[in-house]
Amino acid sequence: MKSIALILTLAAGLMVALATIAEAGNDADSPTVPEFTGADMSGPIVLRDMVSIADDVIYLSDLFTNVKQGLAERVVAYAPEPGRQTTYGAQWLYRVARYYKLDWQPLTARTQSLITRESIIIDREQIEETIMMHLIEQGVDPEMEAELANRNLRLYLPVTSVPDIAINELKYDDRTGRFTVTISAPINSPATQNFRLTGRVYQMTEVPVLVRQVSAQEVINKGDIEWLRLQSDRISRETVLDPSDLIGKSPKRGLRAGTPIRLSEVAAPIVVKKKSLVTIIFQHPFMTLTAQGRALQSGAVGDVIRISNVQSDAIIDAEIIGSGRAIVRADELLAMNQNN
């Protein structure tokens, strides 16, 4: 009750002050203009062109510097809502200065003061987490996540309030995963507001993504991978789910950090390039021979490519086993001899 009475008293005083300021602007010789000088001895009156305030009202000292004690706390206007801004132009500011006998006048008609109301921000993620905690209490799978229909939702609360929200009513349809909820904020405050929100609960899946941008031909290692939670219905069949499908592979084209990767976007790194020299290993149970060849194709470890023997010009198929090395095994040699 004391806070309500204080608000009513403040509002009444503010209305009287604003009405008097308006009259002063209409009649420069108005007898209601008080007989005092508003300037402080510490310096000239200067307009604050940008002001950030925390209170519900704007004081004279919020607009002007060096206002003498006793006038500095005079209320001249209501503050904007938390997180909002308001601009006062040259004419209104001049009327306020005249009323309080401040030695100030605007330099141009474009002179203005921008007032910003400080606020505590409760973002969408915090609201969704609070809703999800209540849904889990109702039996919803903790591995799921709540998502609000309004993806841009943010609540701006006075800096003097408790940065929290209260769930007043929550209805959930487990068949569709949709919910409606009524929340209030700030809690335990005369300025509490209610908000009705809607959203949906989704099954989530963790997918491996890159922690940095990886260019083509770079080899991805374990330290390049982190996990990202995504809605399961937004993951395609081609999305990489197992990090082993990435480690040791190279992007076919550069890949960005933090985005899901398709299986078709990576491949084993090329270790033998077309037209490069290759050591051909002819492996037999009783002996191993080597020869020099030239690759007719590019390939990665495990790929079978065609290689031309530089001495005989014979073309053989060999399996790449490392950088610049390929092997022809005994059974393959036997097949080659039979074909010849």
C-alpha positions as CSV (number, residue, x, y, z in Angstrom):
1,M,0.0,0.0,0.0
2,K,2.9,2.4,0.7
3,S,4.3,1.8,-2.7
4,I,0.9,2.6,-4.3
5,A,0.6,5.7,-2.3
6,L,4.1,6.8,-3.3
7,I,3.3,6.2,-7.0
8,L,0.1,8.3,-6.7
9,T,1.9,11.1,-5.0
10,L,4.6,11.1,-7.5
11,A,2.2,11.1,-10.4
12,A,0.2,14.0,-9.0
13,G,3.4,16.0,-8.5
14,L,4.6,15.2,-12.0
15,M,1.3,16.3,-13.6
16,V,1.4,19.6,-11.8
17,A,5.0,20.2,-12.9
18,L,4.4,19.3,-16.6
19,A,1.3,21.5,-16.7
20,T,3.3,24.4,-15.3
21,I,6.1,23.8,-17.8
22,A,3.6,23.9,-20.6
23,E,2.1,27.2,-19.4
24,A,5.6,28.6,-19.1
25,G,6.2,27.8,-22.8
26,N,2.9,29.6,-23.9
27,D,3.6,32.7,-21.8
28,A,7.1,33.9,-21.2
29,D,5.9,36.4,-18.6
30,S,3.8,33.9,-16.7
31,P,3.6,34.9,-13.0
32,T,3.9,31.2,-12.0
33,V,7.6,31.1,-13.0
34,P,9.5,30.8,-9.7
35,E,12.0,33.4,-8.7
36,F,15.2,31.4,-8.4
37,T,18.2,30.6,-10.5
38,G,18.7,27.0,-11.3
39,A,22.4,27.2,-12.1
40,D,25.0,25.7,-9.7
41,M,28.2,27.7,-9.0
42,S,30.3,24.7,-10.1
43,G,29.9,25.4,-13.8
44,P,27.6,26.3,-16.7
45,I,24.4,24.5,-17.5
46,V,25.0,21.8,-20.2
47,L,22.5,19.5,-21.9
48,R,23.1,15.8,-21.7
49,D,22.5,14.6,-25.2
50,M,22.6,10.9,-24.3
51,V,21.4,9.7,-20.9
52,S,21.0,6.2,-19.4
53,I,18.6,6.0,-16.4
54,A,17.4,3.3,-14.0
55,D,14.4,5.0,-12.3
56,D,10.8,5.2,-13.4
57,V,11.0,9.0,-13.8
58,I,13.4,11.5,-15.4
59,Y,14.9,14.1,-13.0
60,L,16.1,17.6,-14.0
61,S,19.7,16.5,-13.4
62,D,19.3,13.7,-15.9
63,L,18.9,16.3,-18.6
64,F,21.2,19.0,-17.5
65,T,24.6,19.2,-15.7
66,N,25.5,21.6,-12.9
67,V,21.9,22.0,-11.7
68,K,22.0,23.3,-8.1
69,Q,21.0,21.2,-5.2
70,G,17.3,21.2,-4.5
71,L,16.4,21.4,-8.2
72,A,18.4,18.4,-9.4
73,E,15.8,15.9,-7.9
74,R,12.8,17.6,-9.6
75,V,10.8,15.2,-11.7
76,V,10.2,16.5,-15.2
77,A,8.8,13.4,-17.1
78,Y,8.1,9.7,-16.9
79,A,10.9,7.4,-18.0
80,P,10.4,5.1,-21.0
81,E,9.7,1.4,-20.4
82,P,12.7,-0.7,-19.5
83,G,14.9,-1.3,-22.5
84,R,13.2,1.4,-24.5
85,Q,14.3,4.9,-25.5
86,T,12.7,8.3,-25.9
87,T,13.9,11.6,-27.4
88,Y,13.1,15.1,-26.2
89,G,13.5,17.9,-28.7
90,A,14.8,21.4,-28.5
91,Q,11.4,23.1,-27.8
92,W,10.4,20.9,-24.9
93,L,13.9,21.1,-23.4
94,Y,13.9,24.9,-23.7
95,R,10.5,25.1,-21.9
96,V,11.9,23.0,-19.0
97,A,15.0,25.2,-18.8
98,R,12.9,28.4,-18.7
99,Y,10.6,27.1,-16.1
100,Y,13.5,26.2,-13.7
101,K,15.4,29.4,-14.7
102,L,18.4,27.5,-16.1
103,D,20.8,29.5,-18.2
104,W,20.5,27.3,-21.2
105,Q,19.0,27.4,-24.7
106,P,19.3,25.1,-27.7
107,L,22.0,25.9,-30.2
108,T,19.8,24.7,-33.1
109,A,16.3,23.4,-33.6
110,R,17.7,19.9,-33.9
111,T,19.1,19.9,-30.4
112,Q,17.8,16.9,-28.5
113,S,18.4,14.5,-25.6
114,L,18.1,10.7,-26.0
115,I,16.9,9.0,-22.8
116,T,17.5,5.2,-22.5
117,R,16.0,3.2,-19.7
118,E,18.3,0.6,-18.3
119,S,17.0,-2.9,-17.9
120,I,17.6,-6.5,-17.0
121,I,17.1,-8.7,-20.0
122,I,15.6,-12.2,-19.8
123,D,16.3,-13.8,-23.1
124,R,14.3,-16.5,-25.0
125,E,16.7,-19.3,-24.0
126,Q,16.2,-18.6,-20.2
127,I,12.4,-18.6,-20.7
128,E,12.6,-21.9,-22.6
129,E,14.8,-23.5,-20.0
130,T,12.3,-22.5,-17.2
131,I,9.4,-23.9,-19.2
132,M,11.3,-27.1,-19.9
133,M,12.0,-27.6,-16.2
134,H,8.3,-27.5,-15.5
135,L,7.5,-29.9,-18.4
136,I,10.0,-32.4,-17.0
137,E,8.1,-32.3,-13.7
138,Q,5.1,-33.3,-15.8
139,G,6.9,-36.3,-17.2
140,V,8.3,-35.0,-20.5
141,D,11.6,-36.6,-21.6
142,P,14.6,-34.6,-20.2
143,E,16.4,-35.1,-23.5
144,M,13.9,-33.0,-25.3
145,E,13.9,-29.2,-25.6
146,A,11.2,-26.6,-25.6
147,E,11.1,-24.0,-28.3
148,L,8.9,-20.9,-28.2
149,A,7.0,-19.8,-31.4
150,N,8.3,-16.3,-31.0
151,R,12.0,-16.7,-31.7
152,N,12.7,-13.0,-31.0
153,L,11.2,-12.9,-27.6
154,R,13.0,-10.9,-24.9
155,L,11.7,-9.5,-21.7
156,Y,13.1,-6.2,-20.4
157,L,12.7,-5.7,-16.6
158,P,13.6,-2.8,-14.4
159,V,17.1,-3.0,-13.0
160,T,15.7,-3.0,-9.5
161,S,13.6,-6.1,-10.1
162,V,14.4,-9.8,-9.5
163,P,15.7,-11.3,-12.9
164,D,13.4,-14.2,-12.8
165,I,10.0,-15.4,-14.2
166,A,7.1,-17.4,-12.7
167,I,5.1,-20.1,-14.5
168,N,1.4,-19.4,-13.8
169,E,-0.2,-21.9,-16.1
170,L,1.2,-24.6,-18.4
171,K,-0.7,-26.9,-20.7
172,Y,1.0,-29.6,-22.8
173,D,-0.2,-32.0,-25.5
174,D,2.0,-35.0,-25.6
175,R,0.5,-36.1,-28.9
176,T,1.6,-33.0,-30.8
177,G,4.3,-31.8,-28.5
178,R,2.8,-28.3,-28.3
179,F,2.3,-26.2,-25.2
180,T,0.7,-23.0,-24.0
181,V,2.0,-21.2,-21.0
182,T,1.3,-18.0,-19.0
183,I,4.3,-16.5,-17.3
184,S,4.7,-13.4,-15.2
185,A,7.7,-11.0,-14.7
186,P,9.1,-9.4,-12.7
187,I,8.1,-11.6,-9.8
188,N,7.0,-10.2,-6.5
189,S,6.7,-6.7,-7.9
190,P,3.8,-4.2,-8.3
191,A,4.9,-3.9,-12.0
192,T,4.4,-7.6,-12.7
193,Q,3.1,-8.3,-16.2
194,N,1.6,-11.5,-17.6
195,F,2.6,-13.0,-20.9
196,R,0.8,-15.8,-22.8
197,L,3.2,-17.8,-24.9
198,T,3.0,-20.9,-27.2
199,G,5.6,-23.3,-28.4
200,R,6.6,-26.9,-29.0
201,V,8.8,-29.6,-27.5
202,Y,11.3,-31.4,-29.8
203,Q,13.4,-34.5,-29.7
204,M,17.1,-33.6,-29.9
205,T,20.1,-35.3,-31.4
206,E,23.8,-34.5,-30.9
207,V,25.8,-34.3,-34.1
208,P,29.6,-33.7,-34.6
209,V,30.5,-30.4,-36.1
210,L,33.8,-28.6,-36.7
211,V,35.2,-26.1,-34.2
212,R,37.0,-24.2,-37.0
213,Q,36.9,-23.7,-40.7
214,V,38.6,-26.6,-42.5
215,S,39.8,-26.1,-46.1
216,A,39.8,-28.7,-48.8
217,Q,42.6,-31.3,-48.5
218,E,43.1,-30.6,-44.8
219,V,42.8,-33.7,-42.7
220,I,40.2,-33.6,-39.9
221,N,41.4,-34.8,-36.5
222,K,39.7,-35.4,-33.2
223,G,40.5,-32.0,-31.8
224,D,38.6,-30.3,-34.7
225,I,35.3,-31.8,-33.6
226,E,32.7,-30.7,-31.0
227,W,29.1,-31.6,-30.5
228,L,26.0,-29.7,-31.4
229,R,22.4,-30.4,-30.3
230,L,19.9,-30.2,-33.1
231,Q,16.2,-30.9,-33.5
232,S,16.0,-34.5,-34.8
233,D,13.4,-33.7,-37.5
234,R,15.9,-31.2,-39.0
235,I,18.6,-33.8,-39.5
236,S,18.8,-35.4,-43.0
237,R,19.8,-39.0,-43.6
238,E,23.1,-37.8,-45.1
239,T,24.1,-35.9,-41.9
240,V,27.2,-37.2,-40.2
241,L,26.3,-38.6,-36.8
242,D,29.5,-40.6,-36.0
243,P,32.7,-38.7,-35.6
244,S,34.6,-41.6,-37.0
245,D,33.1,-40.6,-40.4
246,L,35.1,-37.4,-40.1
247,I,38.3,-38.2,-38.3
248,G,41.1,-38.8,-40.9
249,K,38.9,-37.5,-43.7
250,S,39.3,-34.3,-45.8
251,P,36.6,-31.9,-47.0
252,K,36.0,-32.0,-50.8
253,R,35.4,-28.2,-50.4
254,G,36.0,-25.9,-47.4
255,L,33.7,-26.5,-44.5
256,R,32.4,-23.9,-42.0
257,A,32.6,-24.3,-38.2
258,G,29.5,-25.2,-36.2
259,T,27.3,-26.5,-39.1
260,P,26.2,-30.1,-39.7
261,I,28.2,-32.0,-42.3
262,R,26.9,-34.4,-45.0
263,L,28.7,-37.7,-45.7
264,S,29.1,-36.6,-49.3
265,E,31.1,-33.5,-48.3
266,V,34.1,-35.5,-47.0
267,A,36.4,-38.2,-48.3
268,A,39.6,-39.9,-47.5
269,P,42.6,-37.6,-48.3
270,I,44.3,-38.0,-51.6
271,V,47.8,-39.5,-51.1
272,V,48.6,-40.3,-54.7
273,K,48.0,-37.7,-57.4
274,K,47.5,-38.4,-61.1
275,K,50.8,-38.5,-63.1
276,S,52.9,-38.7,-59.9
277,L,55.6,-41.4,-59.5
278,V,54.6,-44.4,-57.4
279,T,56.6,-47.2,-55.8
280,I,54.8,-50.4,-56.9
281,I,55.2,-53.3,-54.4
282,F,54.8,-56.8,-55.9
283,Q,54.1,-59.0,-52.9
284,H,54.4,-62.8,-53.1
285,P,54.5,-65.3,-50.2
286,F,58.1,-66.1,-51.1
287,M,59.4,-62.7,-52.2
288,T,58.7,-59.0,-52.5
289,L,59.7,-56.9,-55.6
290,T,59.4,-53.2,-56.2
291,A,59.2,-51.2,-59.4
292,Q,58.7,-47.6,-60.4
293,G,55.3,-46.6,-61.9
294,R,53.4,-43.5,-62.8
295,A,49.8,-43.0,-61.5
296,L,47.2,-42.8,-64.2
297,Q,44.6,-41.8,-61.5
298,S,44.5,-40.0,-58.2
299,G,43.5,-41.9,-55.1
300,A,43.3,-42.2,-51.3
301,V,44.5,-45.1,-49.1
302,G,42.5,-48.2,-49.9
303,D,41.6,-47.1,-53.5
304,V,42.6,-49.3,-56.4
305,I,44.0,-47.2,-59.2
306,R,45.7,-47.9,-62.6
307,I,49.5,-47.4,-62.7
308,S,51.9,-47.6,-65.7
309,N,55.2,-49.4,-65.1
310,V,57.8,-46.9,-66.3
311,Q,60.2,-49.6,-67.5
312,S,57.8,-52.0,-69.3
313,D,54.9,-49.6,-69.9
314,A,52.6,-52.3,-68.6
315,I,49.4,-51.0,-67.0
316,I,48.4,-52.7,-63.7
317,D,45.8,-52.2,-61.0
318,A,47.3,-51.6,-57.5
319,E,45.9,-50.7,-54.1
320,I,47.2,-47.5,-52.5
321,I,48.7,-48.2,-49.1
322,G,50.3,-44.9,-48.4
323,S,51.7,-41.7,-49.8
324,G,53.4,-42.6,-53.1
325,R,53.1,-46.3,-52.5
326,A,50.8,-49.0,-54.0
327,I,50.7,-52.8,-53.7
328,V,50.0,-55.7,-56.0
329,R,49.3,-58.9,-54.1
330,A,50.0,-62.5,-55.1
331,D,46.5,-63.3,-56.1
332,E,46.3,-60.2,-58.3
333,L,49.6,-61.2,-59.9
334,L,48.2,-64.6,-60.6
335,A,45.2,-63.1,-62.2
336,M,47.4,-60.8,-64.3
337,N,49.5,-63.8,-65.5
338,Q,46.4,-65.8,-66.4
339,N,45.1,-62.8,-68.4
340,N,48.4,-62.5,-70.2
